[in-house]
């Protein structure tokens, strides 16, 4: 990303990079979008072989249970056709292009009016033109394919801990070599935070400033250790802070802070093929109210499914699976699943993975 990039272009640059939180969809079904959540390493079947690098997201982002195999397990076939995942859905890409064309046209009109056709140097103009040039080669969805859907379990509930039923709403996408900025062996779980000063200012404004920072080129690198489930629901609390503070970077390039509930929530899933009604447990998260604002901001929005939630020590804690909000944004609740339980469920399905 250019050093003097403007915030209005930062999200677009990020969505064409290999950092976490980028907008994804399936090539054959670009109407539904989600978020690339976390990179995982799959142990090779034989000693000396290279591990596969996978991306985690929600099952409902990559499989439409009403039209694509119902609730059944999906396992990538040995030969084509494969289900291909793309970065940036087609409608969003087209909106990006139109927005850039409009801004560049506005800059040119202003220069003709004020500078007799000469365009003065401006980082806004420079970044708009360089961004337009960078994304033009990716005008068709096939040019933005970054991986193939590898596996997703049957859409059911699983007991990953005693007396707990979690919905198996996860899917693994195998990354394709040559489709990323970095070689797959160097892929890391990084989140774009832009200016460190702006990032810390946002933390100060939300009653929470203590964070283990490790910023590099405007990115925050995640730890490879996962927050244990018993720390999420039985965390060491004080009278002043009775919940775990978490952060997420999701759809359209926004990061938000929240408080994770120490009690489990019950989520009902009435709309499934065949009218099967399901109940599962979830980790409820509400946003941290800014210090000088009365109304509560939403912690997540539509399209954040699959986004990784991490704690203030930069440890991955969970994956967003659903949300519930109101028009006035006062009672926004995000539902996530603890990552430790998801990894255990993957192992039971034969996928021995670890966080890269």
C-alpha positions as CSV (number, residue, x, y, z in Angstrom):
1,X,0.0,0.0,0.0
2,X,1.4,3.5,-0.9
3,X,2.8,5.4,2.1
4,X,0.7,8.5,1.5
5,X,-2.4,6.5,0.7
6,X,-5.7,8.2,1.7
7,X,-8.3,6.4,3.9
8,X,-10.8,6.4,1.1
9,X,-8.5,4.1,-0.9
10,X,-7.0,2.1,1.9
11,X,-9.8,-0.5,2.0
12,X,-9.6,-1.1,-1.7
13,X,-5.8,-1.7,-1.5
14,X,-6.3,-4.0,1.5
15,X,-9.0,-6.1,-0.3
16,X,-6.5,-6.9,-3.1
17,X,-3.8,-8.0,-0.6
18,X,-3.3,-11.2,1.5
19,X,-4.0,-9.6,4.9
20,X,-7.0,-10.9,7.0
21,X,-10.4,-9.5,6.8
22,X,-10.7,-9.2,3.0
23,X,-14.1,-9.5,1.3
24,X,-14.6,-13.0,-0.3
25,X,-17.3,-14.9,-2.1
26,X,-17.7,-17.9,-4.4
27,X,-17.0,-17.4,-8.1
28,X,-20.2,-19.1,-9.1
29,X,-22.3,-17.2,-6.5
30,X,-21.0,-13.7,-6.0
31,X,-24.3,-12.4,-4.5
32,X,-23.3,-13.6,-1.0
33,X,-20.2,-12.2,0.6
34,X,-18.2,-13.0,3.7
35,X,-14.8,-12.5,5.2
36,X,-11.5,-14.3,5.0
37,X,-10.9,-15.2,8.6
38,X,-7.7,-16.9,9.5
39,X,-4.8,-18.7,7.8
40,X,-4.2,-22.3,8.9
41,X,-1.5,-24.8,8.1
42,X,-2.5,-28.4,7.3
43,X,0.0,-31.0,8.3
44,X,1.4,-32.9,5.3
45,X,0.4,-36.6,4.9
46,X,4.1,-37.7,4.6
47,X,7.3,-36.5,6.3
48,X,9.2,-33.9,4.2
49,X,6.2,-32.7,2.3
50,X,5.1,-29.1,2.3
51,X,2.0,-28.3,4.4
52,X,-1.1,-26.9,2.7
53,X,-2.1,-23.4,3.7
54,X,-5.8,-22.9,4.2
55,X,-8.2,-20.0,4.9
56,X,-11.0,-20.4,7.4
57,X,-14.4,-18.9,6.9
58,X,-18.1,-19.8,7.5
59,X,-19.9,-22.6,5.7
60,X,-22.8,-20.4,4.9
61,X,-20.5,-18.0,3.0
62,X,-19.3,-20.7,0.6
63,X,-22.2,-23.2,0.4
64,X,-25.9,-22.4,0.0
65,X,-27.5,-25.2,1.9
66,X,-30.9,-24.6,0.2
67,X,-29.5,-25.2,-3.3
68,X,-26.1,-26.9,-3.0
69,X,-26.3,-30.3,-1.3
70,X,-28.4,-29.3,1.6
71,X,-26.8,-30.0,5.0
72,X,-24.3,-32.7,3.7
73,X,-20.6,-32.7,4.1
74,X,-18.6,-31.2,1.3
75,X,-15.3,-32.6,0.3
76,X,-13.4,-31.3,-2.8
77,X,-13.6,-33.9,-5.6
78,X,-10.5,-35.3,-7.2
79,X,-11.2,-33.7,-10.5
80,X,-13.0,-30.6,-11.8
81,X,-15.4,-28.8,-11.4
82,X,-14.1,-27.3,-8.2
83,X,-15.8,-24.6,-6.1
84,X,-13.5,-21.6,-6.4
85,X,-13.3,-18.7,-4.0
86,X,-12.6,-15.2,-5.1
87,X,-11.4,-12.1,-3.3
88,X,-13.8,-9.2,-3.8
89,X,-17.2,-10.1,-5.1
90,X,-18.1,-8.9,-8.6
91,X,-20.7,-6.3,-7.5
92,X,-18.3,-4.7,-5.0
93,X,-15.5,-4.7,-7.7
94,X,-17.7,-2.9,-10.1
95,X,-18.6,-0.4,-7.4
96,X,-14.9,0.2,-6.8
97,X,-14.3,0.9,-10.5
98,X,-17.2,3.3,-10.8
99,X,-16.2,5.1,-7.7
100,X,-12.6,5.5,-8.9
101,X,-13.7,6.7,-12.3
102,X,-16.0,9.3,-10.7
103,X,-13.2,10.6,-8.4
104,X,-10.7,10.8,-11.3
105,X,-13.2,12.6,-13.4
106,X,-13.9,15.1,-10.6
107,X,-10.1,15.7,-10.2
108,X,-9.8,16.4,-13.9
109,X,-12.8,18.7,-14.0
110,X,-11.4,20.7,-11.1
111,X,-8.0,21.0,-12.8
112,X,-9.5,22.2,-16.0
113,X,-11.5,24.8,-14.1
114,X,-8.8,26.0,-11.7
115,X,-5.5,25.1,-13.4
116,X,-6.1,25.4,-17.2
117,X,-5.8,21.6,-17.7
118,X,-2.6,21.1,-15.7
119,X,-3.1,18.6,-12.9
120,X,-1.0,19.6,-9.8
121,X,0.7,17.0,-7.8
122,X,-1.6,15.5,-5.1
123,X,-1.5,12.2,-3.3
124,X,-5.2,11.9,-3.9
125,X,-4.8,12.0,-7.6
126,X,-1.7,9.8,-7.6
127,X,-3.3,7.2,-5.5
128,X,-6.6,7.2,-7.5
129,X,-4.7,6.7,-10.7
130,X,-2.3,4.0,-9.3
131,X,-5.2,2.2,-7.7
132,X,-7.2,2.2,-11.0
133,X,-4.2,0.8,-12.8
134,X,-3.6,-1.9,-10.2
135,X,-7.2,-3.3,-10.1
136,X,-8.0,-3.0,-13.9
137,X,-6.4,-6.4,-14.7
138,X,-8.8,-8.1,-12.3
139,X,-12.0,-7.2,-14.0
140,X,-13.3,-10.7,-14.4
141,X,-14.0,-12.9,-11.4
142,X,-11.7,-15.8,-12.6
143,X,-8.7,-13.4,-12.3
144,X,-9.5,-13.0,-8.5
145,X,-9.6,-16.7,-7.6
146,X,-7.4,-17.3,-4.6
147,X,-8.4,-20.8,-3.6
148,X,-10.6,-23.8,-3.8
149,X,-13.2,-25.0,-1.3
150,X,-11.5,-28.0,0.3
151,X,-13.9,-29.2,3.0
152,X,-16.9,-28.3,5.1
153,X,-18.6,-30.6,7.6
154,X,-22.3,-31.5,7.7
155,X,-24.3,-28.6,8.9
156,X,-25.1,-29.9,12.3
157,X,-24.2,-29.4,16.0
158,X,-21.2,-30.9,17.6
159,X,-20.1,-31.2,21.2
160,X,-16.6,-29.9,21.3
161,X,-16.7,-29.6,25.1
162,X,-18.9,-31.2,27.8
163,X,-22.5,-30.0,27.8
164,X,-22.0,-27.6,24.8
165,X,-23.5,-27.9,21.3
166,X,-21.8,-25.7,18.7
167,X,-23.1,-25.3,15.1
168,X,-20.5,-26.7,12.6
169,X,-20.6,-23.6,10.5
170,X,-17.0,-23.6,9.2
171,X,-15.3,-24.3,5.9
172,X,-11.7,-24.6,4.7
173,X,-10.4,-23.0,1.5
174,X,-7.1,-24.3,0.1
175,X,-4.9,-21.4,-1.1
176,X,-3.6,-21.6,-4.7
177,X,0.1,-20.9,-5.2
178,X,0.7,-17.8,-7.3
179,X,-2.5,-16.1,-6.3
180,X,-1.0,-14.1,-3.4
181,X,1.5,-11.4,-2.7
182,X,3.7,-13.7,-0.7
183,X,4.8,-17.3,-1.3
184,X,2.4,-19.5,0.7
185,X,5.3,-20.6,3.0
186,X,5.6,-16.9,4.1
187,X,1.9,-16.2,4.6
188,X,1.1,-14.8,8.0
189,X,-2.0,-13.8,9.9
190,X,-1.8,-10.0,9.6
191,X,-4.4,-7.3,9.9
192,X,-4.1,-3.9,8.2
193,X,-4.5,-1.2,10.8
194,X,-3.2,1.7,8.7
195,X,-1.6,4.5,10.8
196,X,-0.4,3.2,14.2
197,X,-1.2,6.6,15.7
198,X,-4.8,6.6,14.3
199,X,-5.2,3.0,15.6
200,X,-4.1,3.9,19.1
201,X,-6.2,7.0,19.1
202,X,-9.2,4.8,18.4
203,X,-8.3,2.6,21.3
204,X,-8.0,5.6,23.6
205,X,-11.5,6.7,22.6
206,X,-13.1,3.4,23.5
207,X,-12.1,3.0,27.2
208,X,-9.5,0.4,26.4
209,X,-5.9,1.2,25.7
210,X,-3.9,-1.8,26.9
211,X,-2.8,-3.8,23.9
212,X,0.2,-5.9,23.0
213,X,1.3,-4.0,19.8
214,X,3.5,-5.4,17.1
215,X,3.0,-3.2,14.1
216,X,5.0,-3.6,10.9
217,X,4.3,-1.6,7.8
218,X,0.8,-0.7,9.0
219,X,-0.1,-4.3,9.9
220,X,-0.7,-6.1,13.1
221,X,0.6,-9.7,13.2
222,X,-1.5,-12.2,15.1
223,X,0.0,-14.7,17.6
224,X,-0.1,-18.4,16.6
225,X,-1.5,-19.4,20.0
226,X,-5.2,-19.5,20.4
227,X,-7.2,-18.2,23.3
228,X,-8.4,-21.2,25.4
229,X,-12.2,-21.6,25.6
230,X,-12.0,-21.7,29.4
231,X,-10.5,-18.2,29.3
232,X,-13.3,-16.9,27.2
233,X,-16.1,-18.1,29.5
234,X,-14.1,-18.3,32.7
235,X,-11.7,-15.4,32.3
236,X,-10.1,-13.8,35.3
237,X,-12.4,-10.8,35.9
238,X,-12.3,-7.7,38.1
239,X,-15.2,-5.6,39.3
240,X,-14.3,-3.0,36.7
241,X,-13.8,-5.3,33.8
242,X,-16.0,-8.4,33.8
243,X,-15.5,-9.5,30.2
244,X,-12.8,-10.1,27.7
245,X,-12.0,-7.1,25.3
246,X,-11.8,-8.3,21.7
247,X,-11.2,-6.7,18.3
248,X,-12.0,-7.6,14.8
249,X,-11.2,-6.4,11.3
250,X,-14.0,-7.2,8.8
251,X,-16.0,-6.3,5.8
252,X,-15.2,-3.1,4.0
253,X,-12.1,-2.5,6.0
254,X,-13.3,-1.6,9.5
255,X,-12.0,-2.6,12.9
256,X,-14.2,-2.5,15.9
257,X,-13.7,-3.3,19.6
258,X,-16.1,-5.4,21.7
259,X,-16.7,-7.1,25.0
260,X,-17.1,-10.9,24.9
261,X,-19.8,-12.3,27.2
262,X,-18.5,-14.7,29.8
263,X,-21.8,-16.6,29.5
264,X,-22.9,-18.6,26.5
265,X,-25.8,-17.6,24.3
266,X,-28.4,-19.8,22.8
267,X,-29.0,-19.2,19.1
268,X,-31.9,-20.7,17.2
269,X,-31.7,-21.7,13.5
270,X,-35.3,-22.1,12.1
271,X,-34.5,-21.7,8.4
272,X,-32.8,-24.9,7.3
273,X,-33.7,-27.3,4.4
274,X,-36.6,-29.5,5.4
275,X,-37.7,-27.1,8.2
276,X,-35.3,-28.7,10.7
277,X,-35.1,-26.5,13.8
278,X,-31.7,-26.3,15.5
279,X,-30.4,-24.7,18.6
280,X,-26.7,-24.1,19.3
281,X,-24.6,-22.2,21.7
282,X,-22.6,-19.2,20.8
283,X,-20.2,-16.6,22.2
284,X,-22.1,-13.3,22.5
285,X,-20.1,-10.1,21.8
286,X,-21.3,-6.5,22.1
287,X,-19.4,-3.4,21.0
288,X,-17.4,-1.1,23.3
289,X,-19.2,2.2,23.5
290,X,-16.9,5.1,22.6
291,X,-16.1,7.2,25.7
292,X,-17.9,10.3,24.4
293,X,-20.8,8.6,22.6
294,X,-24.1,7.5,24.0
295,X,-25.3,5.2,21.3
296,X,-23.7,1.8,20.9
297,X,-21.9,1.1,17.6
298,X,-22.4,-2.3,16.0
299,X,-19.5,-4.7,16.5
300,X,-20.2,-6.4,13.2
301,X,-22.3,-6.0,10.1
302,X,-23.7,-8.2,7.3
303,X,-20.8,-9.7,5.5
304,X,-18.5,-10.1,8.5
305,X,-19.3,-13.8,8.7
306,X,-15.9,-15.6,8.9
307,X,-14.0,-12.7,10.4
308,X,-11.5,-13.5,13.1
309,X,-12.0,-12.1,16.6
310,X,-8.8,-11.6,18.6
311,X,-7.9,-10.5,22.1
312,X,-5.7,-7.6,23.2
313,X,-2.7,-9.9,23.3
314,X,-3.1,-10.5,19.5
315,X,-4.3,-14.1,20.1
316,X,-7.1,-15.4,17.8
317,X,-10.1,-16.1,19.9
318,X,-13.1,-16.9,17.7
319,X,-14.9,-16.6,14.3
320,X,-18.0,-14.5,13.7
321,X,-20.9,-16.6,12.5
322,X,-24.0,-14.5,13.0
323,X,-25.3,-11.2,14.3
324,X,-28.4,-9.5,15.7
325,X,-29.0,-5.8,15.6
326,X,-31.6,-3.0,15.7
327,X,-32.1,0.0,13.5
328,X,-30.9,2.4,16.2
329,X,-27.8,0.3,16.9
330,X,-28.5,0.1,20.6
331,X,-28.8,-3.6,21.0
332,X,-26.3,-5.0,18.6
333,X,-25.1,-8.5,19.4
334,X,-22.5,-10.5,17.4
335,X,-22.3,-14.3,17.7
336,X,-19.0,-16.1,17.4
337,X,-17.6,-19.5,18.0
338,X,-14.5,-20.1,20.1
339,X,-11.6,-21.0,17.8
340,X,-10.2,-23.7,20.0
341,X,-13.4,-25.7,19.6
342,X,-13.4,-25.2,15.8
343,X,-9.8,-26.5,15.6
344,X,-10.8,-29.5,17.7
345,X,-13.7,-30.3,15.4
346,X,-11.5,-30.0,12.4
347,X,-9.1,-32.6,13.9
348,X,-12.0,-34.9,14.5
349,X,-12.8,-34.6,10.7
350,X,-9.2,-35.6,9.8
351,X,-7.8,-32.1,9.4
352,X,-4.9,-31.6,11.8
353,X,-4.4,-27.8,11.4
354,X,-2.5,-25.1,13.3
355,X,-2.5,-21.3,13.1
356,X,0.3,-20.1,11.0
